[in-house]
């Protein structure tokens, strides 16, 4: 089929198939005949179109790889790799829709921005800082970005890099269309005091200066279409020079699940679009009972054979979070209330009245410190009555 750009130019288009067979030896050829008066006008854009489509096909269809540095960065092969087959996508990520859209739009604009980056004189690269508590989905987001862009992933472990020279050598060995990841950037190496020491470069280790040049110096321009990702559990512990605009262009805060993210997880794990307890879950989230995607996912995975038990088990953990209890301790080894699927130990705590505690007791002291806990208890008592009412309606 002739591309739309060439319609109306009276081209002769011949399709020759030398050997039609369903095998790897299949040979096909196409002949495009152009009138001489249109050859210069059409041939260049046509070849550019064919080249562009071929590159796109190769990028999407090739097997992607996950690389890690092997401690021999000064040699030709400083990376070892395995096939990258992580199933995470933006569709399965437990993110709020606004953040998903923002990230996908930004990644699309970057991947299609070759001419723009060249025009403005900037290296064709993009930096992302992902920060949030453990289990908030940082690694899953990296995998989703790699699948979205069809890029290879280079997982750089700084503790294996001996010095700045080896760091530059590793950068040179990375390919175009790749994601370079440094996880837990605040913990990977000790950069403390680099700014104060004049001899940091001579200490035989990776320095802050070397890392800055890696991300935004002249050496960072080796290759094109690269994404650099830093992750951290504690953004405040990262040196501000590492995360300024131009190095980390987009800062992405990942935390506990909102209601939309919770519904995505329920859809992924249980195959449900709705549940009668969704309103109760939303009330828990608004009252401070939020959990990380990893925490909710583990509860749903463990109870996936019974959707009602799975959702109520999440509610149990949320209730414990509101009470300030050890959430992990409420998920196993306890006797469960038949009606609310709530550990009886938590149920008793919900029903206790601080007014009946003796003077000088810890409970009495907590009451005097403020009414926040009282409000939480009252909320959970109402919540427990809602789950009991629901259980009665469903005959659980």
C-alpha positions as CSV (number, residue, x, y, z in Angstrom):
1,X,0.0,0.0,0.0
2,X,1.3,3.4,-0.9
3,X,1.6,5.9,2.0
4,X,-0.9,8.7,2.0
5,X,1.8,11.3,1.3
6,X,2.3,9.8,-2.2
7,X,-1.3,9.5,-3.3
8,X,-2.2,11.5,-6.4
9,X,1.3,11.4,-7.8
10,X,0.6,8.6,-10.3
11,X,3.4,6.4,-9.0
12,X,3.9,2.9,-10.3
13,X,3.9,0.5,-7.4
14,X,5.0,-3.1,-8.0
15,X,5.0,-5.8,-5.4
16,X,7.2,-8.7,-6.2
17,X,7.2,-11.8,-4.0
18,X,10.1,-14.1,-4.8
19,X,9.1,-17.0,-2.6
20,X,5.8,-17.3,-0.7
21,X,6.2,-19.7,2.1
22,X,5.6,-19.8,5.8
23,X,9.2,-20.0,7.0
24,X,12.1,-17.9,8.1
25,X,13.5,-18.1,4.5
26,X,10.6,-16.1,3.1
27,X,11.9,-13.4,0.7
28,X,9.9,-10.4,-0.3
29,X,10.7,-7.4,-2.4
30,X,9.0,-4.2,-3.4
31,X,9.6,-2.0,-6.4
32,X,8.7,1.7,-6.4
33,X,8.8,3.4,-9.7
34,X,8.8,7.2,-9.7
35,X,8.4,9.6,-12.7
36,X,11.6,11.5,-13.0
37,X,9.9,14.9,-12.5
38,X,8.7,13.8,-9.1
39,X,11.8,11.8,-8.0
40,X,13.6,14.4,-6.0
41,X,10.4,15.7,-4.5
42,X,9.2,12.3,-3.2
43,X,12.2,10.0,-2.8
44,X,13.7,11.7,0.3
45,X,10.5,11.9,2.4
46,X,9.6,8.4,1.3
47,X,13.0,7.0,2.5
48,X,12.7,8.9,5.7
49,X,9.3,7.4,6.3
50,X,10.5,3.9,5.6
51,X,13.5,4.3,7.9
52,X,11.4,5.8,10.7
53,X,8.9,2.9,10.5
54,X,11.7,0.3,10.4
55,X,13.3,1.8,13.5
56,X,9.9,1.9,15.3
57,X,9.2,-1.7,14.4
58,X,12.7,-2.8,15.6
59,X,12.3,-1.0,18.9
60,X,8.9,-2.5,19.7
61,X,9.5,-6.0,18.5
62,X,13.1,-6.7,19.8
63,X,13.7,-8.5,23.1
64,X,14.4,-6.0,25.9
65,X,17.2,-6.6,28.4
66,X,17.8,-5.9,32.1
67,X,21.4,-5.0,32.7
68,X,23.4,-4.8,35.9
69,X,27.0,-3.7,36.3
70,X,29.3,-6.7,37.1
71,X,32.2,-4.8,38.7
72,X,34.3,-4.6,35.6
73,X,33.2,-1.3,34.2
74,X,36.6,-0.4,32.9
75,X,36.5,-3.3,30.4
76,X,34.5,-3.6,27.3
77,X,31.7,-5.6,28.9
78,X,31.0,-3.9,32.2
79,X,27.3,-5.0,32.2
80,X,25.6,-8.4,32.4
81,X,22.1,-8.9,31.2
82,X,19.0,-11.1,31.3
83,X,15.8,-10.8,29.3
84,X,13.5,-8.1,30.7
85,X,10.0,-9.5,31.1
86,X,8.4,-7.6,34.0
87,X,4.6,-7.5,33.4
88,X,4.0,-4.1,35.0
89,X,2.2,-1.5,32.8
90,X,0.5,1.8,33.4
91,X,-2.8,0.0,33.2
92,X,-2.0,-2.3,36.1
93,X,-0.3,0.4,38.3
94,X,-2.0,1.5,41.4
95,X,-1.7,5.3,40.7
96,X,-4.2,8.1,40.7
97,X,-5.4,8.8,37.2
98,X,-4.1,12.4,37.1
99,X,-0.5,11.2,37.8
100,X,-0.8,8.4,35.3
101,X,-1.9,10.8,32.6
102,X,0.9,13.3,33.5
103,X,3.6,10.6,33.4
104,X,2.4,9.1,30.1
105,X,2.1,12.5,28.4
106,X,5.6,13.5,29.6
107,X,7.2,10.2,28.4
108,X,5.4,10.4,25.0
109,X,6.6,14.0,24.5
110,X,10.1,12.9,25.4
111,X,10.2,9.9,23.1
112,X,9.0,12.0,20.2
113,X,11.2,15.0,20.9
114,X,14.4,14.3,19.0
115,X,14.1,17.3,16.7
116,X,13.0,19.5,19.5
117,X,15.9,18.6,21.8
118,X,18.4,19.1,19.0
119,X,16.8,22.5,18.1
120,X,17.1,23.9,21.7
121,X,20.6,22.5,22.1
122,X,19.9,20.0,24.9
123,X,20.9,16.4,25.3
124,X,18.0,14.1,24.5
125,X,17.6,12.7,28.0
126,X,15.1,13.0,30.8
127,X,15.5,12.6,34.6
128,X,12.9,11.3,37.1
129,X,13.1,11.2,40.8
130,X,10.7,8.6,42.4
131,X,10.3,9.0,46.1
132,X,8.1,7.4,48.7
133,X,8.0,4.8,51.5
134,X,8.9,1.1,50.9
135,X,6.1,-0.7,49.0
136,X,4.8,2.5,47.3
137,X,5.5,1.1,43.8
138,X,8.7,2.7,42.7
139,X,10.2,-0.4,41.1
140,X,6.8,-1.2,39.4
141,X,6.7,2.3,38.0
142,X,10.2,1.9,36.5
143,X,9.1,-1.4,34.9
144,X,5.9,0.2,33.5
145,X,8.0,3.1,32.0
146,X,10.3,0.6,30.3
147,X,7.4,-1.3,28.9
148,X,5.7,1.9,27.8
149,X,8.8,3.2,26.0
150,X,10.1,-0.3,25.0
151,X,13.5,0.6,26.4
152,X,16.3,-1.6,28.0
153,X,16.9,-1.1,31.7
154,X,20.4,-0.6,33.3
155,X,20.2,-1.1,37.0
156,X,23.4,0.6,38.2
157,X,24.7,-0.5,41.6
158,X,27.0,2.3,42.7
159,X,28.6,0.2,45.5
160,X,30.2,-1.9,42.7
161,X,31.8,1.1,41.0
162,X,35.3,1.8,42.1
163,X,35.7,5.4,41.0
164,X,34.5,8.1,38.7
165,X,36.5,6.8,35.7
166,X,34.7,3.4,35.9
167,X,31.3,5.3,36.2
168,X,32.0,7.1,33.0
169,X,33.1,3.8,31.3
170,X,29.8,2.2,32.3
171,X,27.8,5.2,30.9
172,X,29.6,4.9,27.5
173,X,28.6,1.2,27.3
174,X,24.9,1.9,27.7
175,X,22.8,1.9,24.5
176,X,20.4,4.5,23.1
177,X,16.8,4.1,24.1
178,X,17.5,2.9,27.6
179,X,16.7,3.7,31.2
180,X,19.5,4.0,33.7
181,X,18.3,3.4,37.3
182,X,20.0,4.1,40.6
183,X,17.8,2.9,43.4
184,X,18.0,4.3,47.0
185,X,20.3,7.1,45.8
186,X,20.7,8.4,49.3
187,X,22.0,5.0,50.5
188,X,24.0,3.8,47.5
189,X,27.3,5.5,48.4
190,X,28.5,7.9,51.0
191,X,28.7,11.4,49.4
192,X,28.9,13.2,52.7
193,X,31.7,15.8,52.8
194,X,32.4,15.7,49.1
195,X,31.7,19.4,48.7
196,X,34.1,20.2,51.6
197,X,37.0,18.0,50.5
198,X,39.4,19.3,47.8
199,X,40.8,15.8,47.4
200,X,37.6,13.8,47.0
201,X,38.5,13.0,43.4
202,X,41.7,11.3,44.7
203,X,40.0,9.0,47.2
204,X,39.5,6.2,44.7
205,X,35.8,6.2,44.9
206,X,32.7,7.6,43.2
207,X,32.2,11.2,44.3
208,X,29.3,13.6,44.2
209,X,31.1,15.5,41.5
210,X,31.4,12.3,39.4
211,X,27.8,11.4,39.9
212,X,26.7,14.9,38.8
213,X,28.8,14.7,35.7
214,X,27.3,11.3,35.0
215,X,23.8,12.7,35.1
216,X,24.2,16.1,33.6
217,X,27.8,16.7,32.5
218,X,29.5,16.3,29.1
219,X,29.7,12.6,29.5
220,X,25.9,12.4,30.0
221,X,25.6,13.3,26.3
222,X,27.0,9.9,25.2
223,X,24.1,8.4,23.3
224,X,20.6,9.7,22.9
225,X,17.1,9.0,24.1
226,X,18.0,8.0,27.6
227,X,16.0,8.2,30.8
228,X,17.8,8.5,34.2
229,X,15.8,7.4,37.3
230,X,16.7,7.9,40.9
231,X,14.7,6.4,43.7
232,X,14.7,7.1,47.4
233,X,12.6,6.4,50.5
234,X,13.6,9.8,51.9
235,X,13.8,12.7,49.5
236,X,15.2,15.1,52.1
237,X,18.3,12.9,52.5
238,X,19.3,13.4,48.8
239,X,21.7,16.1,48.0
240,X,19.8,19.0,46.4
241,X,22.4,19.2,43.6
242,X,21.4,15.7,42.4
243,X,17.7,16.4,42.1
244,X,17.6,20.0,40.7
245,X,15.8,20.7,37.4
246,X,17.9,19.6,34.4
247,X,19.1,16.5,36.3
248,X,15.9,15.2,37.7
249,X,13.3,17.0,35.6
250,X,10.2,15.4,37.2
251,X,9.8,14.6,40.9
252,X,7.2,11.8,41.4
253,X,5.8,11.3,44.9
254,X,4.6,7.8,45.5
255,X,2.8,6.9,48.7
256,X,-0.2,5.1,50.1
257,X,-3.2,4.2,48.0
258,X,-6.1,6.6,47.3
259,X,-9.5,5.2,46.4
260,X,-8.8,5.0,42.7
261,X,-5.6,3.1,43.2
262,X,-7.3,0.8,45.6
263,X,-10.0,0.0,43.0
264,X,-7.2,-0.8,40.5
265,X,-5.7,-3.3,42.9
266,X,-9.0,-4.9,43.6
267,X,-9.6,-5.2,39.8
268,X,-6.2,-6.7,39.3
269,X,-6.3,-9.2,42.1
270,X,-10.0,-10.1,42.4
271,X,-11.4,-9.2,39.0
272,X,-14.0,-6.9,40.7
273,X,-15.1,-3.5,39.5
274,X,-17.2,-2.8,42.6
275,X,-17.9,-4.1,46.1
276,X,-20.5,-3.1,48.7
277,X,-17.7,-2.2,51.1
278,X,-16.0,0.3,48.8
279,X,-17.7,3.2,50.6
280,X,-16.4,1.9,53.9
281,X,-12.9,1.6,52.5
282,X,-13.1,5.2,51.3
283,X,-14.1,6.4,54.7
284,X,-11.1,4.6,56.2
285,X,-8.8,6.2,53.7
286,X,-10.2,9.6,54.5
287,X,-9.7,9.0,58.2
288,X,-6.0,8.1,57.9
289,X,-6.1,4.3,57.3
290,X,-4.2,4.4,54.0
291,X,-1.8,1.6,53.1
292,X,0.9,1.1,50.5
293,X,0.1,-0.7,47.2
294,X,2.4,-3.5,48.2
295,X,0.6,-4.0,51.6
296,X,-2.8,-4.0,50.0
297,X,-1.6,-6.3,47.2
298,X,-0.3,-8.9,49.6
299,X,-3.5,-9.0,51.6
300,X,-5.6,-9.4,48.4
301,X,-3.2,-12.0,47.0
302,X,-3.4,-14.1,50.2
303,X,-7.2,-13.9,50.2
304,X,-7.9,-13.9,46.5
305,X,-10.1,-17.0,46.6
306,X,-12.8,-15.1,48.5
307,X,-13.4,-11.5,47.5
308,X,-15.4,-10.6,50.6
309,X,-12.8,-11.9,53.0
310,X,-10.1,-10.1,50.9
311,X,-11.8,-6.7,51.1
312,X,-12.6,-7.1,54.8
313,X,-9.0,-8.1,55.5
314,X,-7.9,-4.9,53.9
315,X,-10.4,-3.0,56.1
316,X,-9.0,-4.8,59.2
317,X,-5.5,-3.5,58.3
318,X,-6.8,0.0,57.7
319,X,-8.6,0.0,61.0
320,X,-5.4,-1.0,62.8
321,X,-3.6,1.8,61.0
322,X,-6.1,4.3,62.3
323,X,-5.7,3.0,65.8
324,X,-1.9,3.2,65.5
325,X,-1.6,-0.6,66.1
326,X,1.0,-2.8,64.5
327,X,-0.7,-3.5,61.2
328,X,1.3,-6.6,60.4
329,X,0.3,-8.2,63.7
330,X,-3.4,-7.9,62.8
331,X,-3.1,-10.1,59.7
332,X,-2.4,-13.5,61.0
333,X,-2.6,-15.7,64.1
334,X,-5.7,-14.1,65.5
335,X,-9.2,-15.3,66.1
336,X,-11.6,-13.5,63.7
337,X,-15.0,-12.2,64.5
338,X,-17.5,-14.1,62.4
339,X,-19.5,-11.0,61.5
340,X,-16.9,-8.3,60.8
341,X,-13.9,-10.4,59.9
342,X,-12.1,-8.2,62.4
343,X,-9.5,-9.6,64.9
344,X,-11.2,-9.8,68.3
345,X,-8.2,-8.1,69.9
346,X,-8.9,-5.0,67.8
347,X,-12.7,-5.3,68.4
348,X,-12.2,-5.2,72.1
349,X,-10.0,-2.1,71.7
350,X,-12.7,-0.5,69.7
351,X,-15.3,-1.0,72.4
352,X,-13.1,0.0,75.5
353,X,-14.1,3.2,77.1
354,X,-11.2,5.4,78.4
355,X,-13.6,6.7,81.1
356,X,-13.4,3.4,82.9
357,X,-9.6,3.4,83.2
358,X,-8.1,4.0,86.6
359,X,-6.4,7.3,87.3
360,X,-2.7,7.4,86.3
361,X,-3.1,4.6,83.8
362,X,-1.5,5.0,80.3
363,X,-5.0,5.1,78.8
364,X,-6.0,8.0,81.0
365,X,-2.8,9.9,80.2
366,X,-3.5,9.4,76.5
367,X,-6.9,10.8,76.9
368,X,-5.6,13.9,78.5
369,X,-3.1,14.4,75.7
370,X,-5.9,15.0,73.2
371,X,-9.1,13.7,71.6
372,X,-7.7,12.4,68.3
373,X,-7.7,8.8,69.4
374,X,-11.2,9.1,70.8
375,X,-12.4,10.4,67.5
376,X,-10.7,7.5,65.7
377,X,-12.3,5.0,68.1
378,X,-15.7,6.5,67.5
379,X,-15.2,6.4,63.8
380,X,-14.1,2.7,63.9
381,X,-17.1,1.8,66.1
382,X,-19.4,3.2,63.5
383,X,-17.3,1.5,60.8
384,X,-17.6,-1.8,62.6
385,X,-21.4,-1.5,62.7
386,X,-21.4,-0.9,59.0
387,X,-19.4,-4.0,58.3
388,X,-21.7,-6.0,60.6
389,X,-24.8,-4.7,58.8
390,X,-23.2,-5.6,55.4
391,X,-22.4,-9.1,56.7
392,X,-26.0,-9.6,57.8
393,X,-27.3,-8.5,54.4
394,X,-24.9,-10.9,52.6
395,X,-25.4,-13.8,55.0
396,X,-21.7,-14.0,55.7
